[in-house]
Amino acid sequence: MRPTVVIAGVGRTGAQLVRNLCREWTVLAIDESEEALAGLVAACKSEHLIVHRGDATSERTLTKVGVQDASRAVACLGSDEANLFFLRLLINRFAMTQPVALVYDSDHLSDYADLDVDVVERPSAAARLLGQRVQLTQRVAADVGLGQGEIMEVEVLQGSSMAGRTLAELHPKRWIVGAVYRDGEIIVPHGETALQIGDRVLVIGDPEILPSIAALVRAGDPEFPLQYGSHVMVLCDGHLDDVVDESIYLVEATRADKLEAIACRADENQLLSLAKLCEQRHIRYEFSCSKDNNKESLLYKVERRDLGVLVRPPHKIGPLARLGWRRTRLARVIELVKSPVLISRGSFPYRNVLMALGSPALHPSCARLTMEVVRMFGARLHLAIMVLPEIVVGAEERENVERQSRDLEILAAMHRIPVEKLVLEGNPIYEVERISRDFDLLVVPYRRKEGSFLTRPNVGLNLIHRAACSVMVMPV
């Protein structure tokens, strides 16, 4: 027998929510508009939809339709006043627990909090989020832990980009996978545990970001950068003005929930100006100061943070680094973290993303990062394929590049991402540097501890320093 959910109000959000939930729930829709209900019936064509014309804020109406037998309820009546009246009736008269509501004005948030109601504030995402919170493929544990939505069970669906990925590839700070249920058995997960389609995954973490994490696991929705962390971070080490605009763009255009900055005591004034800018743009921020004035010490504070993306300004390769006698400053930063690092050159918004294939082979984690970025920003993906003469690299190496290209195209097709291919001949560093001016973002892997020498330059490291556009680096 299907559980029943009550939807009070079938405006645009309510109607879409009804259509989504009818697949797995018996839906009882209440609205005063006969026209809206008739349109809903025609659109849904589901035997599991029950409609009732009436006032959802009337106790008599709610009793008549049998709201007391429902498992869940959602309030989206068009105004916070009507929502709150409906919710008080549910809680006080019908003992309904954990109803969900769409908030129309944030001034009423405290009223909803007094009722201990789960809320969604963003109307543009309301249908998706409300649906996620009551669907059978994603359940919120209400009677364990704090009961605040910090524990969720979510099913890995067909087509999810998380299928086949190991937990070691994720580096979350605010959530963990507590258990995996597969074929009637429980799996205590470890780093090498790979998720499979049909798995039910118990996710535990911060209730603020957990719905997005659940969407990522469940259907592979683009949730960048939550796979790595939820903060965009900058280091105030004298170059803040060079990266602040692109850092704010990342916070506003992705699922990141906060801009975090760390400064030395000597750079506290930079934090004050950045705080003012964040407040003007309504961006959440978190700033902290190091106890000393050693700028290098800031780097060692990064790894312990909830780092989604670290943003750094570009630097030139010095002569000693070019000879292989010293690591560049950017290389030292990248080697300290597990999350992507953005080398900011201000070439945003990201409409055209470039990935280069050649030697060394592309790492799978970098390929997945590219797909996430392209989907998150709605960008076009361009694949630069380096073709070197067989006499230089050998037949086996050329076949390896062709195999990389096929694998990447298959991965892109799984995400319905079209790929535009560019064939380049010649020095891979010079050629990619040359065409990078026509793109907004270059994605490259960086292999830790891999040297670069004058006679054998590190292609990825050189592109990080020399590209004309911003570069997203995946440490591997």
VOPARO-40367 format. One record per residue (C-alpha): residue in three letters; z, x, y. Coordinates in steps of 0.25 Angstrom, whole numbers. Example, Ala and Ser with C-alpha at 12.3 -4.5 7.8 and 13.67 -1.06 7.14 Angstrom:
2
  res      z      x      y
  ALA     31     49    -18
  SER     29     55     -4
//
This chain:
476
  res      z      x      y
  MET      0      0      0
  ARG     -4      5     14
  PRO      7      7     24
  THR      5     -1     37
  VAL      4      5     51
  VAL      5     -4     64
  ILE     -4     -1     75
  ALA      0     -8     88
  GLY    -12     -8     98
  VAL    -26     -6     94
  GLY    -32      0    106
  ARG    -41     12    104
  THR    -30     21     98
  GLY    -24     10     90
  ALA    -38      5     85
  GLN    -42     19     81
  LEU    -28     22     74
  VAL    -30      9     66
  ARG    -44     13     61
  ASN    -38     27     57
  LEU    -26     21     49
  CYS    -33     10     42
  ARG    -38     20     32
  GLU    -24     22     26
  TRP    -14     12     33
  THR    -13     -3     34
  VAL    -14     -5     49
  LEU     -8    -16     57
  ALA    -14    -17     71
  ILE     -8    -25     82
  ASP    -15    -28     95
  GLU    -16    -40    105
  SER    -31    -38    106
  GLU    -39    -46     96
  GLU    -51    -39    100
  ALA    -45    -25     97
  LEU    -40    -30     84
  ALA    -53    -36     80
  GLY    -61    -23     84
  LEU    -51    -15     75
  VAL    -53    -24     63
  ALA    -68    -22     65
  ALA    -67     -7     66
  CYS    -57     -5     55
  LYS    -62    -14     44
  SER    -50    -11     36
  GLU    -42    -20     27
  HIS    -30    -12     31
  LEU    -30    -16     45
  ILE    -21    -28     50
  VAL    -23    -33     64
  HIS    -13    -42     72
  ARG    -16    -47     86
  GLY     -3    -47     93
  ASP      7    -40    102
  ALA     13    -28     95
  THR     25    -28    105
  SER     29    -41     99
  GLU     40    -41     88
  ARG     34    -54     83
  THR     20    -48     82
  LEU     26    -36     74
  THR     34    -44     65
  LYS     22    -54     62
  VAL     13    -42     58
  GLY     23    -36     49
  VAL     25    -23     57
  GLN     38    -21     49
  ASP     30    -17     37
  ALA     22     -6     44
  SER     25      9     41
  ARG     20     14     54
  ALA     16      9     68
  VAL      8     14     80
  ALA      9      9     94
  CYS     -3     10    103
  LEU     -2     -3    111
  GLY     -8      3    124
  SER      5      5    132
  ASP     18     13    130
  GLU     26      0    134
  ALA     19     -8    123
  ASN     20      3    113
  LEU     35      5    115
  PHE     38    -10    114
  PHE     31    -10    101
  LEU     38      2     96
  ARG     52     -3     99
  LEU     49    -16     91
  LEU     44     -8     79
  ILE     56      1     79
  ASN     67     -9     83
  ARG     62    -21     76
  PHE     54    -16     65
  ALA     61     -3     62
  MET     48      5     63
  THR     49     20     62
  GLN     41     30     68
  PRO     30     22     75
  VAL     19     29     82
  ALA     15     27     97
  LEU      3     30    106
  VAL      9     35    120
  TYR      2     30    132
  ASP     10     36    143
  SER     19     49    140
  ASP     30     43    149
  HIS     34     34    138
  LEU     36     45    128
  SER     51     45    129
  ASP     50     30    126
  TYR     43     33    113
  ALA     53     44    110
  ASP     65     34    111
  LEU     58     26    100
  ASP     56     38     92
  VAL     41     35     91
  ASP     30     44     87
  VAL     20     45     98
  VAL      6     50    101
  GLU      3     53    116
  ARG    -12     57    116
  PRO    -21     45    116
  SER    -33     53    112
  ALA    -26     57     99
  ALA    -18     45     97
  ALA    -27     38     86
  ARG    -27     52     78
  LEU    -13     55     79
  LEU     -7     41     77
  GLY    -16     40     64
  GLN    -11     54     59
  ARG      3     50     61
  VAL      2     38     51
  GLN     -9     41     42
  LEU     -6     44     27
  THR    -12     57     28
  GLN     -2     62     38
  ARG     12     57     37
  VAL     24     60     46
  ALA     37     62     40
  ALA     47     52     48
  ASP     59     53     39
  VAL     61     68     37
  GLY     64     79     46
  LEU     65     75     60
  GLY     56     63     58
  GLN     48     68     71
  GLY     34     70     63
  GLU     37     85     60
  ILE     33     83     45
  MET     20     77     42
  GLU     12     76     29
  VAL     -3     77     30
  GLU    -15     76     20
  VAL    -26     87     21
  LEU    -38     78     21
  GLN    -53     81     17
  GLY    -59     90     28
  SER    -47     96     33
  SER    -49    110     38
  MET    -35    113     33
  ALA    -39    111     18
  GLY    -40    125     12
  ARG    -32    132     22
  THR    -19    139     18
  LEU     -6    138     26
  ALA     -7    153     29
  GLU    -19    150     38
  LEU    -10    142     47
  HIS      1    148     56
  PRO      9    136     62
  LYS     21    138     69
  ARG     25    123     71
  TRP     22    117     58
  ILE     21    121     43
  VAL     16    115     30
  GLY     28    111     22
  ALA     22    106      9
  VAL      8    103      3
  TYR      7     91     -7
  ARG     -5     92    -16
  ASP     -9     85    -29
  GLY      5     79    -30
  GLU     12     92    -28
  ILE     19     99    -17
  ILE     15    113    -13
  VAL     25    121     -5
  PRO     15    128      5
  HIS     14    143      8
  GLY      4    151     16
  GLU     -7    151      5
  THR     -6    136      3
  ALA    -20    130      6
  LEU    -21    115     10
  GLN    -30    106      2
  ILE    -37     93      5
  GLY    -27     82      0
  ASP    -15     90      2
  ARG     -3     83      9
  VAL      3     93     18
  LEU     17     92     24
  VAL     17     98     38
  ILE     30    101     46
  GLY     31    105     60
  ASP     32    101     75
  PRO     29     86     76
  GLU     22     89     89
  ILE     10     96     82
  LEU     11     91     68
  PRO      2     79     69
  SER     -9     89     74
  ILE     -6     98     62
  ALA     -6     87     53
  ALA    -20     83     58
  LEU    -25     97     56
  VAL    -20     98     41
  ARG    -25     84     38
  ALA    -39     84     43
  GLY    -41     97     49
  ASP    -42     91     63
  PRO    -44    102     74
  GLU    -29    106     78
  PHE    -31    120     84
  PRO    -22    128     86
  LEU    -11    121     78
  GLN    -15    128     65
  TYR     -9    140     71
  GLY      0    135     81
  SER      2    125     93
  HIS      3    134    105
  VAL     -8    141    113
  MET     -1    154    118
  VAL     -4    164    129
  LEU      3    177    132
  CYS      6    179    147
  ASP      3    194    147
  GLY     -4    195    160
  HIS    -17    188    156
  LEU    -12    173    156
  ASP    -23    169    167
  ASP    -34    174    157
  VAL    -30    164    146
  VAL    -22    152    152
  ASP    -34    143    154
  GLU    -39    144    140
  SER    -25    143    134
  ILE    -23    130    141
  TYR    -37    125    136
  LEU    -33    129    122
  VAL    -20    120    123
  GLU    -27    108    129
  ALA    -39    109    120
  THR    -32    111    106
  ARG    -20    106     99
  ALA    -11    117    105
  ASP      1    110    111
  LYS      7    121    120
  LEU      3    133    128
  GLU     13    144    126
  ALA     14    157    134
  ILE     22    169    133
  ALA     25    179    144
  CYS     32    191    148
  ARG     43    190    159
  ALA     33    197    168
  ASP     23    186    166
  GLU     32    173    168
  ASN     24    169    180
  GLN     12    167    172
  LEU     20    157    163
  LEU     24    149    176
  SER      9    148    180
  LEU      5    144    166
  ALA     16    134    165
  LYS     11    127    178
  LEU     -3    126    172
  CYS      2    120    159
  GLU     10    110    166
  GLN     -3    106    175
  ARG    -11    105    162
  HIS      0     97    154
  ILE      1    108    144
  ARG     13    111    136
  TYR     18    126    137
  GLU     28    135    132
  PHE     31    148    139
  SER     40    160    136
  CYS     43    174    142
  SER     45    186    134
  LYS     58    194    137
  ASP     51    206    141
  ASN     38    211    148
  ASN     31    217    136
  LYS     18    209    135
  GLU     15    215    121
  SER     28    208    116
  LEU     22    194    120
  LEU     13    196    108
  TYR     24    196     98
  LYS     29    183    103
  VAL     16    176     99
  GLU     17    175     84
  ARG     30    167     84
  ARG     24    156     92
  ASP     17    143     89
  LEU      4    150     92
  GLY     -9    142     91
  VAL    -18    151     99
  LEU    -14    164    107
  VAL    -23    165    120
  ARG    -26    179    125
  PRO    -35    186    135
  PRO    -46    195    131
  HIS    -44    210    131
  LYS    -55    221    130
  ILE    -55    231    119
  GLY    -49    244    123
  PRO    -55    257    119
  LEU    -44    261    109
  ALA    -45    247    103
  ARG    -61    249    102
  LEU    -59    262     95
  GLY    -49    255     85
  TRP    -37    263     90
  ARG    -29    251     95
  ARG    -29    236     93
  THR    -33    228    105
  ARG    -22    220    112
  LEU    -29    207    108
  ALA    -29    212     93
  ARG    -14    214     94
  VAL    -12    200     98
  ILE    -21    194     88
  GLU    -15    201     77
  LEU     -1    196     80
  VAL     -4    181     79
  LYS    -10    172     68
  SER    -15    161     77
  PRO    -29    161     85
  VAL    -29    170     98
  LEU    -39    166    109
  ILE    -44    177    118
  SER    -47    169    130
  ARG    -59    171    139
  GLY    -59    157    145
  SER    -71    152    138
  PHE    -66    138    136
  PRO    -68    127    132
  TYR    -72    131    119
  ARG    -86    124    116
  ASN    -93    134    109
  VAL    -86    143     98
  LEU    -91    155     92
  MET    -88    162     79
  ALA    -94    175     74
  LEU    -97    178     59
  GLY    -99    192     54
  SER    -90    204     50
  PRO    -79    203     47
  ALA    -79    189     39
  LEU    -74    177     47
  HIS    -59    173     42
  PRO    -57    159     38
  SER    -46    157     48
  CYS    -55    160     59
  ALA    -66    151     54
  ARG    -56    139     54
  LEU    -51    143     67
  THR    -65    142     73
  MET    -67    128     67
  GLU    -53    123     72
  VAL    -57    129     86
  VAL    -71    122     86
  ARG    -66    109     82
  MET    -54    109     91
  PHE    -63    112    103
  GLY    -75    104     99
  ALA    -83    117    100
  ARG    -96    122     94
  LEU    -96    133     84
  HIS   -105    144     84
  LEU   -106    154     73
  ALA   -111    168     76
  ILE   -116    175     64
  MET   -117    190     65
  VAL   -129    195     57
  LEU   -129    210     55
  PRO   -140    218     47
  GLU   -137    220     32
  ILE   -139    235     34
  VAL   -126    235     44
  VAL   -117    225     36
  GLY   -123    223     23
  ALA   -128    211     15
  GLU   -114    207     10
  GLU   -109    206     25
  ARG   -121    198     29
  GLU   -118    188     18
  ASN   -104    187     22
  VAL   -107    183     36
  GLU   -117    172     31
  ARG   -106    167     21
  GLN    -96    167     33
  SER   -106    158     41
  ARG   -108    148     29
  ASP    -93    147     27
  LEU    -91    145     42
  GLU   -102    134     43
  ILE    -95    127     31
  LEU    -82    127     38
  ALA    -88    122     51
  ALA    -95    111     43
  MET    -82    106     37
  HIS    -77    104     51
  ARG    -90     98     56
  ILE    -93    109     65
  PRO   -107    113     68
  VAL   -110    128     68
  GLU   -120    135     77
  LYS   -124    149     71
  LEU   -128    161     79
  VAL   -134    173     72
  LEU   -130    187     79
  GLU   -136    200     76
  GLY   -130    214     80
  ASN   -116    218     84
  PRO   -107    207     81
  ILE    -97    210     92
  TYR   -108    211    103
  GLU   -116    199     98
  VAL   -104    190     97
  GLU    -99    195    111
  ARG   -112    192    117
  ILE   -113    178    112
  SER    -99    175    115
  ARG   -101    172    129
  ASP   -109    159    125
  PHE    -96    154    118
  ASP    -82    149    122
  LEU    -74    154    110
  LEU    -76    164     99
  VAL    -68    164     87
  VAL    -65    177     79
  PRO    -56    181     68
  TYR    -47    194     70
  ARG    -43    202     58
  ARG    -29    208     60
  LYS    -28    223     60
  GLU    -43    225     59
  GLY    -47    237     67
  SER    -58    238     77
  PHE    -65    252     78
  LEU    -77    257     87
  THR    -85    259     74
  ARG    -81    246     68
  PRO    -77    236     78
  ASN    -69    223     75
  VAL    -78    212     78
  GLY    -68    201     80
  LEU    -59    210     89
  ASN    -71    214     97
  LEU    -75    200     99
  ILE    -61    196    103
  HIS    -62    206    114
  ARG    -76    205    118
  ALA    -81    190    117
  ALA    -85    183    130
  CYS    -78    170    126
  SER    -64    167    121
  VAL    -61    171    107
  MET    -52    164     97
  VAL    -46    174     87
  MET    -41    171     73
  PRO    -32    182     68
  VAL    -34    184     53
//
